[in-house]
């Protein structure tokens, strides 16, 4: 099903795809960003599209004014709900690789989790073929961008099926998930492989540690602040640890860089993460 009038952005489309792997429907946002070139566009896949698709399209188009980016087709993966605030529960189902009992205890409405393998199968077996069948694209070197749990999922793809994408923009990844299970995935990958052919950019805001999260929550309700206070995580340290471990493997074809942005919080940094990821992954001036 297609709804071309559902987006206020010029030259964009909205489609609804049913996934047999997930057993659910996804809202697929498509933004045409031809830029200044005539080559078939590469594909930028954006997770949490209900919140990030519009910003991603505008970011790409602005950077293309000075030819900082090649032609791109922005494909956002989202849900039929309207805004990102309505997708908080359902995204946990798709973006997490395992079931985290501790997380479920804190957030009981988000009990659906651990669906990353099925979601990845949807992307590989259903979404990517659909994109190639319906649009003239250069599928080589496509990029995945995810923030928060989306960054967790992007890390999961990198460490399990890195051939799914050539480029990974991993923003503020929730590597604390399920007793930092991503580090077990990294070790398992290293045990079985001597190369990781991917170009990867990790980034995060400096205030995505425990103290910063307390400051970020200062205007929330007493109950929400209490949850933040007892849920002790340091996403900055986790990200830096993951980057260091990947660099220590000396994979011949792994290109990796990272950044921590001053004065940024988890909720303020997503589009900055995307901007800098695009610049690094597509060799734009920086």
C-alpha positions, 0 to 999 in steps of 0.5 A: 500500500502506498500513501503519497500524500501522507508526508509534508516533505517534498519528493517523499513517499510513504508505504506499508509493508507486511513482514512475514519474518516479524509478523507485523507491518512497517511504515516505510518512508522514502525520500528522494535526494538526488543531489547534484549527480546523475549516478544511481543513488546509494541507500541510507536506511534510517531506524526510528523513522517516525522521529528521524526521517524528516530530519534525515532528509533535510540534513542530506539535502542541505549537505548536497547543496555543496555536493558534500554527499552523493545522490541518496535514497533515504529509506526510513523504517517506522510504524503506522503510529504518528510520532516517535513518542508513540513508538517507544514500546514497539521499537523495543521489540525490534531493536533489541537482540535479547530479552532483558529481565531487568529492563522489563522490570523497570519498563513493564509496558516494553515487555516485547523485546529480543526481536532483532534477529527477525527484524534483521531478516525483514531488512535483508529478505524483504525490505532491501529486495523491495527497495531494489525492485522499486527504485533505481539504486546503487545497493553497494555501500548502503548505510544504516543509521540508528540512535539509542536502541537503534544504535544497539541494533546497528551494532548487532548487525555489524557484529552478526551480518556486517555484509547487510550494509557497507556503512554504519552510523551508530549513534548513542548506542545502548550497549548497556542492554542485557548486561552488555551482551553486545560485548559478548557478540563482539568477542564471538565475532572476533573468535570466528573472523579475521576481518570485518569489512565495514566503514563505521562511525560511532558517536555520542553526547558527553552527557550520556553518562549517569550524571548527565542523565540526571541533569537531562531528566530535571524537568521530568516527573518525580517518578521518571527522575527516580527511575533515571536515578536508580538506573545507573548506566554510562553510555559514553564509557560503553561506546569508547570500550566498544570502539577500542575493542574493535580497533584492537582486532586490527581487521584489515578492511575495518574503517572506524572512527568515533566522537564524543560531542561536548554539551550534548544529551541523549535527546539532543544529539541524534541529528548531530550523530547523523550529520557527522556519520554522513560526513565520515562515511561518505568522505565529505569535508570535515 
